[in-house]
Amino acid sequence: MKTIYIEVLNILNATRRNIVAERRQSANDEVEDRIKQIAEIADTLDYPELLRLRDMMQAKYEAKADAAREKVIEETKIKFAQLGLTFEDVITSQRKRKAAVRKPAVAKYRSPDGTKDWNGRGAKPKWIREHEEAGGNRDDFLIT
């Protein structure tokens, strides 16, 4: 299943690279000229007209973004079909991962009365602090 997950990631990365390449290609001189023309026209518009233009551009942007998303989804569905995968397969493979189980730290120090242990991590317990303040060394409590 891990191999399938890697294949899916490779497919998604390839799709992303294709999208980036398409964006770079669209930034040619012709597009730059069109943008300059639009800017020149916008300079001649008053505030209400600019608001209408903004709303129109927002609607066009959303339509193009939706179309791009649909295209990526269709490409991904085709690639999934080529690999015999479903979206649920990929999601399920993600859910199966389990966090590594941490073992509790081993105690390094034992209190003088033998009832409490400390692993040396975190705040010092009161019995270690009091011993060190009295001039003692915490190594006096090392568990051997």
Phi, psi and omega per residue, in radians:
M1 nan -0.559 3.136
K2 -1.104 -0.660 3.118
T3 -1.108 -0.710 3.130
I4 -1.115 -0.741 3.132
Y5 -1.058 -0.750 3.120
I6 -1.107 -0.728 3.103
E7 -1.048 -0.768 -3.130
V8 -1.113 -0.755 3.101
L9 -1.061 -0.718 3.105
N10 -1.086 -0.716 3.121
I11 -1.115 -0.805 -3.138
L12 -1.116 -0.690 3.098
N13 -1.139 -0.698 3.107
A14 -1.108 -0.720 3.105
T15 -1.090 -0.755 3.108
R16 -1.072 -0.752 3.121
R17 -1.079 -0.673 3.105
N18 -1.092 -0.730 -3.140
I19 -1.126 -0.764 3.132
V20 -1.084 -0.733 3.132
A21 -1.107 -0.696 3.111
E22 -1.115 -0.685 3.127
R23 -1.141 -0.735 3.121
R24 -1.099 -0.724 -3.115
Q25 -1.110 -0.638 -3.102
S26 -1.257 -0.208 -3.119
A27 -1.565 0.732 -3.138
N28 -1.498 -3.137 -3.078
D29 -1.084 -0.643 -3.133
E30 -1.062 -0.749 3.127
V31 -1.143 -0.738 3.123
E32 -1.061 -0.699 3.105
D33 -1.109 -0.729 3.115
R34 -1.086 -0.738 3.142
I35 -1.107 -0.723 3.094
K36 -1.078 -0.715 3.114
Q37 -1.104 -0.742 3.126
I38 -1.101 -0.717 3.124
A39 -1.104 -0.713 3.112
E40 -1.105 -0.736 3.110
I41 -1.137 -0.736 -3.134
A42 -1.066 -0.564 3.110
D43 -1.104 -0.431 -3.104
T44 -1.569 -0.144 -3.068
L45 -1.556 2.622 3.037
D46 -1.587 3.113 -3.003
Y47 -1.001 -0.887 -3.127
P48 -1.073 -0.638 3.122
E49 -1.177 -0.655 3.101
L50 -1.138 -0.653 3.090
L51 -1.099 -0.766 3.094
R52 -1.077 -0.730 3.130
L53 -1.102 -0.748 3.126
R54 -1.046 -0.806 -3.138
D55 -1.103 -0.699 3.125
M56 -1.143 -0.744 3.136
M57 -1.162 -0.648 3.107
Q58 -1.100 -0.747 3.127
A59 -1.119 -0.737 3.122
K60 -1.148 -0.704 3.115
Y61 -1.047 -0.813 -3.123
E62 -1.109 -0.686 3.125
A63 -1.127 -0.746 3.137
K64 -1.184 -0.674 3.123
A65 -1.123 -0.735 3.101
D66 -1.078 -0.744 3.134
A67 -1.110 -0.716 3.132
A68 -1.129 -0.725 3.107
R69 -1.085 -0.786 3.131
E70 -1.049 -0.701 3.137
K71 -1.091 -0.802 3.132
V72 -1.104 -0.733 3.134
I73 -1.087 -0.764 3.128
E74 -1.106 -0.769 3.112
E75 -1.067 -0.714 -3.133
T76 -1.175 -0.697 3.096
K77 -1.059 -0.723 3.131
I78 -1.106 -0.782 -3.138
K79 -1.164 -0.679 3.070
F80 -1.053 -0.778 -3.140
A81 -1.078 -0.668 3.119
Q82 -1.085 -0.586 -3.137
L83 -1.617 -0.053 -3.116
G84 1.261 0.536 -3.107
L85 -1.893 2.760 2.940
T86 -2.095 2.874 3.101
F87 -1.050 -0.644 3.139
E88 -1.092 -0.614 3.094
D89 -1.027 -0.769 -3.102
V90 -1.192 -0.778 3.134
I91 -1.108 -0.741 3.141
T92 -1.091 -0.696 -3.140
S93 -1.132 -0.535 3.087
Q94 -1.239 -0.668 -3.090
R95 -1.266 -0.425 -3.082
K96 -1.277 -0.281 3.117
R97 -1.145 2.377 3.120
K98 -2.048 2.534 3.094
A99 -1.198 2.534 3.112
A100 -1.102 2.388 3.139
V101 -1.491 2.142 3.137
R102 -1.571 2.354 3.057
K103 -1.423 2.537 3.075
P104 -1.137 2.538 -3.139
A105 -1.130 2.490 -3.136
V106 -1.320 2.384 3.134
A107 -1.153 2.383 3.122
K108 -1.913 -0.446 -3.064
Y109 -2.222 2.513 3.106
R110 -2.167 2.422 -3.114
S111 -1.129 2.771 -3.110
P112 -1.028 -0.577 3.139
D113 -1.488 -0.074 3.063
G114 1.359 0.206 -3.084
T115 -1.714 -0.311 -3.070
K116 -2.236 2.547 3.086
D117 -2.117 2.741 3.066
W118 -2.469 2.400 -3.101
N119 -1.602 -0.015 3.127
G120 1.599 -0.003 3.126
R121 -1.873 2.632 3.098
G122 1.369 -2.899 -3.104
A123 -1.140 2.526 3.122
K124 -1.232 2.408 3.063
P125 -1.217 2.786 -3.076
K126 -0.986 -0.720 -3.080
W127 -1.166 -0.521 3.069
I128 -1.300 -0.792 -3.138
R129 -1.007 -0.845 -3.110
E130 -1.088 -0.693 -3.136
H131 -1.154 -0.742 -3.131
E132 -1.224 -0.634 3.101
E133 -1.137 -0.513 3.127
A134 -1.453 0.075 3.100
G135 1.687 0.068 -3.136
G136 -1.449 3.024 3.141
N137 -2.021 2.402 -3.130
R138 -1.086 -0.408 3.130
D139 -1.115 -0.281 3.064
D140 -1.098 -0.368 -3.096
F141 -1.850 0.161 -3.140
L142 -1.025 2.429 3.081
I143 -1.535 2.212 -3.124
T144 -1.784 nan nan
